[in-house]
Amino acid sequence: MPNPAIEETLRADLAAAYRLLERNGWSDQVFTHISVRLPGETPAFLINAYGLLPEEVTASNLVTIGIDGKKLNIDDPEVNPAGFTIHSAIHMHRHDAVCVMHTHTLAGMAVAALEEGLLPLNQTNMAFYNRVAYYDYEGIPLDLEVRNRIVAALGDRQCAILRNHGLLTTGRSVAEAYFNMFYLNKACEIQLEAMKMGRPLIMPSPQECEFTAQQFEDPRYHAESVALTWAAELRRLDREAPDFRV
């Protein structure tokens, strides 16, 4: 059984991620999913109840499910098993992926439709240089057979662009998955704004892009950035929408 204190923290963090998803304008009604793996020998995960908007998610109404996406407690609300297909693929094979976040943001979906994918047009974008996986579209991921192909496409990376679909990030914590999504989506927004101007685009050399990416992924810098950002976001929610902890 998971440690109650650890589960309480994970529930609060996951509920916070759903609330931030809505506040950042990333909501896709009831069709956006974030999942987190509970510690323990038997695989168990937290996800939102089917039909709830992100701003309605709280720590207590999250549902515990198994690897097949079915709820483990008969008294819990229903979940959308199909929404867990992508998440379960990663949770099953990537033990570092404690949290999996998948969004249908406008900027993310637009870049997912571009043949060239994400371009290193800005310092923010360079954080993802050669560090974003791409998964080719195969229809709505309802079939569990697609899970192996999703895992193969992601490899050991934390971020992916699902072509003709949207964005996906993972993290060793909810905070890290959220941090990755915030800046991956920001990079997509920057690219779209630059492309709108219809002017030639400047891209630094591969050497400069790789150097910048290595600066961003320095363990101490990255860990501090994630921690400070998450603490600030929790403070904001505690001021503006403290019921996420209920």
Stockholm file with secondary structure:
# STOCKHOLM 1.0

chainA/1-246         MPNPAIEETLRADLAAAYRLLERNGWSDQVFTHISVRLPGETPAFLINAYGLLPEEVTASNLVTIGIDGKKLNIDDPEVNPAGFTIHSAIHMHRHDAVCVMHTHTLAGMAVAALEEGLLPLNQTNMAFYNRVAYYDYEGIPLDLEVRNRIVAALGDRQCAILRNHGLLTTGRSVAEAYFNMFYLNKACEIQLEAMKMGRPLIMPSPQECEFTAQQFEDPRYHAESVALTWAAELRRLDREAPDFRV
#=GR chainA/1-246 SS CCCHHHHHHHHHHHHHHHHHHHHTTCCCTTCCEEEEECSSSSCCEEECCTTCCGGGCCSTTCEEECTTSCBSSTTSCCCCGGGGHHHHHHHHHCTTCSEEEEECCHHHHHHHTCTTCSCCCSHHHHTTTTCEEEECCCSSSCSTTHHHHHHHHHTTCSEEEETTTEEEEEESSHHHHHHHHHHHHHHHHHHHHHHHTTSCCCCCCHHHHHHHHHHHTCHHHHHHHHHHHHHHHHHHHHHHCGGGGC
#=GC SS_cons         CCCHHHHHHHHHHHHHHHHHHHHTTCCCTTCCEEEEECSSSSCCEEECCTTCCGGGCCSTTCEEECTTSCBSSTTSCCCCGGGGHHHHHHHHHCTTCSEEEEECCHHHHHHHTCTTCSCCCSHHHHTTTTCEEEECCCSSSCSTTHHHHHHHHHTTCSEEEETTTEEEEEESSHHHHHHHHHHHHHHHHHHHHHHHTTSCCCCCCHHHHHHHHHHHTCHHHHHHHHHHHHHHHHHHHHHHCGGGGC
//
